[in-house]
């Protein structure tokens, strides 16, 4: 029996405790999905109450994305230093506080501040949970588990969006934030009970009593205890995050994944952030507009699951490139406008299917490309810088609308981000990191 704790997890079938840990991260990502999109559901009411024009509303819609960019880089790097679990718990506290505070914002400036704070927590959460899922999965199912985790994001938007639409029919838009804050706060004890620290992190960082902590987790996973930890090598010894990410081993991976995420997420968040306002401006009621956004996320969830299944047989990189190209096309089709709500919902669902498949595939590429010692930090950096594209998407679209551009022109411009991301991925070559081994299909594709 191997005495390497990572190999015990990588080479063995997944057990119930691992599935629970992955499922907990799926739930946390679903929570992120609702918390991010809560402002989208609330935006028509906010604009009506405070008389905000489209350009200013674009800034409101983007503010938590700015926080997510900073949180992903700073807090994601922290997860490689102090652990995935404490960072996840800290992020939940930040998110809950930000959501409750947003419910009591009295003007645009205070709302911007509270949404920025919420974004800090969401950004750190995304980096930490992506690393956690990769490290609780065996090699056979790693890409599948990571894509399912990413599918939690649209699932949260679907369930939370349906609830938000009901809340909007009975209550003020502030009720959306109160609901989100309550669910976020209630998830803290669930993490404490169901999500242990990553064995990968404990082995790489070697905190005090690391062996005892690793064996405690292995016991929960039904694995035999190890008597001694493997020696740290030059490759897996703890290092400064950014210096490793931009060293000769990882620099091309870091730059390409970051650029791809930046451009594609610009397109993705144009769709997610502007659908409710666009549909309301077409003459439909706010709850019905929220329903179109829900359908976009239904499509997104289906795209994520399908990509995860296909990744078992085909290279993730090729699947992601294809999804991005189709996503750009469907965003342009959405920009043509439709005659009724059913057609709008269908086109939004297909656009969400393609664009979100591209997003979740990028998360799988993060897990493959970044080794343990910089996995959360590398994911956080790519997400963090990429969130600049997420923040720019709603802002650029708002400025284009305010300048008089029609929906078709705006959609074509914003959809081009996915095409640029697909081109960047053509140059991606994955390293063969010991704990980031790609599938056979990915070996052939790379």
N, C-alpha and C positions, 0 to 999 in steps of 0.2 A: 504493500500500500504506500502510495506517495506520501512524503512528509512535507510537500509543498501545499499550503492551504489553498492557494489559487487553483492549482491543478485539481484538487479535490472537488472544487466547484465547477471548473471548466469542463472536466471530462466525464462527470457523473450526470445521470438523469436528474431533472429538476424535481424537487419535492414540494410538499404543500407549503412549508414555511417560505420557500423561495417564491412560489406563486403568490402568496399573500403579500410579501414584500413588494413584488412587482406591481400587484394590484393596488397596493397603497399608493405607489407612485403614479399609477394611472389616475387614481382619484385626485391626487394633489395637482396633477396637470389639468384635470377637468376643472378643478377649483380655479386654477390660473386662467383657464379659458373664459370662465364666467366673469372673474374679476376684471380681466382686460376689457371684455366686451360690454360690461355693465354700462360704461359711459356711452357706448353706441346706442344701447336701448334707451338710455335716458336722454340722449342728445336732442330729439325733437322737443321734448318738454323743457329742457334747459334753454334752448334757443327761443322758445315762445315766452318763457317767464322773464328772461333777462334781455331780450331783444338783440341777440348776438347774430352778426352777419356770418356768411359762409367762411370768409377768411379767418375770422376769430374762432369760429367753431372748429376749424381744422386744427388750430393750436390746442384747443381743449381736448380734442380727440387724440392728439399726439402726445400729450404731456406725460402720461404714465409710460409711454414707450421710451421717452428720454430717460426716465427713471430706470426702466428696465435695462437700457443700454449700460448705464453706470453700475447698476446692481449686478448685472451679469459679469462684468469684468472684475469689480472689486470683491464682491461677495463670492463669486465663483472661484476666484483664486484663493479666498479664505477657506473654502471647502477642501482644498488640497492641503491646507495647513493644519486646521483644527478638526476636520472631519465633516462627512456629509450630513450626519444626523443632527448635530447641534446647529448647523447652518440652516437646515430645513426647518427646525423648530423656531429659530430666530426669525426666519423669513415669514413664517405663519403669524407670529406676533405683529410684525411690521404691517403685513397685509390686512390683518383684522383691524388694527388701529386706523389704517388709512381709509378702509371702506366705511367704518363707522363715522369717521371725521367728515368724509365727503357728503354723507347724508345731512350734515348740518352746515354745509358751506353756505355763506350768505352773499357771495359775489364771485365773479370769475377768478379773481386773483387767489382767493382762498381755496377754491376748487382746484385750480392748477397746482397749488402747493400740495394739497392732499393727494391728488392723483399722481404727482411726482413721487411722493413717499410710498404710495402703494406699489408703484412700478419698481422701486428699489427692491422690495421684497419679492415681487414676481420674478424679476431678473435673476436674483440669486437662487430662487427655487428652481427655475428651469435648468440652470447649470448643475445644481446638486442632484436633482432627481434623474437627469439623463445619465450622470455618472453612476448613480446608485443602481439603476435598472441594469446597465451594462455589467455591473460587478456582482449582481445577484443572479445573473443568467449564465447558463452554460454556453459554450462556444456554438453548439449546434443551433440554439434558439436565440442567440444574442440579437441579431438584426430584427427578428420577428418581435421580440419583447420590447426593443427600443421603439419600433414603429407603432406597436400597440400603445405604449406609454404616450407617444406623441398624439395618438388618436384620441386620448383623453381630453385634449384641448377642445376640439370641436364637439365632443360629447358633452362637455361642461357647458358649452355655448348652447347646445340643443336643449338640454334639460333646463339650464338656468334661463335661457331665452324664452322657453315656453312659460316658465314661472314668471319671468319679467313681463311678458305680454299680459298675463292674468293680473299681475300687480298694477299695471298701467290702466287696466279697465276699472279698477276699484280704488286705487290710491294714487298719491303723488309720485313723481319720478324718484323722490328721495327714498321711497320704500325699497327700491332695487338695491341701493347701497346698504341699507339696514339688513336686508336678507343676506347679501353677500358677506357682510362682516360677521353675522351670526354663524353661518356655516363654516367660515374660515376659523373662527375661534373654537368651534366644537370639534374641529379636526385635530387640534393639538393633542388631546389625550389619546386619540387613535394612533398617532405617530409614536407617542411614547410607548404604547403597548405593542404595536405590530411591526415597527421598523427598526431593527438593530443597525449598528454601524457596519459599514462595508469591511469585509475581510481584506479586500485589496488595499484599502486605505490603511488599515491597521498594520498590514505587513510592510507596506511601502514606507510609512512614517515612523513606525516603531515607538508609539507612545509608552509611558510607564505601564508595566505589566501587560505588554502587548500580547505575549503568548497566552496568558490567562484570558484576555478579552477575546482573542481569536478562537480559542477552544470553546468559550461560552457560546459564540455565534455558531461554530461548527456543530455543537451539541444541539442547538435549536434546529439546525438543518439536517440532523440525523447522520452526521459524518463523524468518523473517528477522530479523537483528539490527536494532535501532533505533539511530539516531545521536544522538538527544537525547530526554530525558524530557519529557512534557508539564508545563506549569507547574502548581504546586499552586494550587488554588482555595480559596475559603473553605469549601467543602463537603468537600473531601477532604484538607485539611491536617490533620496530626496534632493531636489534641485530648486533653484529659483525659477518660478513659473515662466516669466516672459523670456528670460535668457534661453531657456530650453525650447520654448515655442519658436524662437527666431534663430535657433542654432541650425547648423547644416542638416541635421537629421529631420527636422520638422518644418523648416521655414516655408517650403513650397506648399505643403499641406495646409499650414496655418493661413497663408495668404489666399490660396485658391478657395478654401472652404469659407473664409470670411467674406471674400468678394461675392461668391455665389449666394451666400445667405443674405448679404446686403441688398443685392439687386432683386432677388426673388421675393424677399419679405416686403419690399416696397410695393410690389404688385399685390401680394397677399393682403396687406393691410389696407390698401385702397379699397378692395372689395369689402372687407369686414367692417371697416370704419364708416364707409359712406353709404352703404346700402339703405339703412333706415331713412336717412335724410333725403336721398335720391328718390326713394319710393314715396315718401310723404310729399315731396315737391311735384310728383306726378299726380297728386290729388287723392292718395289713399290715406286712411287714418293711421296714426302712430302704432297702435297694436297690430294692424295688418302689416305694416312695414317691418315690425319686429319679426313677424312670421316669415317674411321673405329671407331675413337674415338667418333665422333658424334653419330654413331649407338649405341655405348656402353651407351651413355647418353640418347638416345631415349628409350632404354630398361630400364634405370634407372628411367626415368620419368614415364613410364608405371608401373613399380614396385611400385613407391611411391604412385601413384593414387590408384592402386588396393589395396595396404595395407590400405590406408585411408578409402576406401569403406568397406573393410572387418572388419576394427576396429569398425564399427558401430554395428556389430553382434557378433564378436569374441574378445577374450582377446588379447590385443596388445602384451603382453609378449610372448604368444605362437606363434603368427604370426611372431614375430621378430626372435625367435629361429629357426623356420622352414626356414625362408629366409636366415639366416646365414649358416645353414647346406647346403642348396642347392647352396648358393654362393660359398662355399669352393669347392664343386664338380665341378661347372662350371669353376672356375678359373683353376682347374687342367685340365679340358677338353680344355680350351683355350691354355694351355701349350703344347698340342700335336701338335699344328700348323695345318694349313689347306692349301689345294692346291691352292685355288683362293681367291680373295678379297671378293666375295659374302659369302663364307663360314666363312671367318674370321669375317666379319661384323655380321653375324648371331650369331656366338658363343659369340662375344663381347657384342652383344645386350642382350643375355640371361644372361650372367655373370653380366652385368650392372643392369639388372632387379632385380636379386636376391640380389646383394650386396647393391644396393641403397635402396631397400625395408628395409633391415636391418638398414641402417643409419637413414632413416626417422622414422622408428619405435622407435629407441632410442630417437629421439627428442620428440616423444609423451610420452615416459616414463619419460623424464626429466620434462615435463610439469606436469605430474601426481605426480611425486615423490617429487619435491621441492615446498614448499609453497611460497606465494608471497614475503615475506621479504627476501628470499634468492634465488628466482627463477632465476634471471639473473646471480647471483654469483655462484649458484650451477651448472647451465647449463654451465657457463663459466669455472668453475673448471673442470668439467668432460670433456668438449671439449678441454680445455687447456692442461691438462695432457694427454688426449687421442691423441692430436695432436703430442705428442712425437712418438706415433705409426705411425701417418701419415708421419712424417718426416723420421722415420726409414725405412718405407716401400721402398721408392725409393732408399735410400742409401744402404740398405742391398741387394736389388736386383742388384744395380749397382756393388757392391763388388762381389756378386756371379757370375755375368756375367764376370767381369774382371778376376776372378779366374778360369774361364773356364767351369763353370756349364752351362749345356744346358737349353733351355727354359722350358722343361718339369719339370726338377728338381727344377728350380727356382719357377715355378708356384705352385708346390705342397707345397714347403716350405712356400711361401707367403700366399697361400690359407688356411694354417692351423690356421692363426690368427682368421678367422671367426669361426672355430670350438671351439677354446678356449673361444671366446666371448659368444658363445651359451651355453657352460658349465657354465660360470659365471652367466648368467641370470637365470639358473635353481634355484639359491639360492636367487633370488630377491623377497622380500616381501614388498609391498607398504604400507606406512602409510596412514591413513585416514585423511589427512589434510583437513580443511574445504573448501579450495579453490582449492584442487587438487583431487576432488572426481572422482574415476574411473567409467567407465561404468559398467553396470550390468555384462557384459561378463568378464571384468577385475576383478570384485569382486570375481566371481566364479574361475577365473584362478589363482588369487593371493592366 
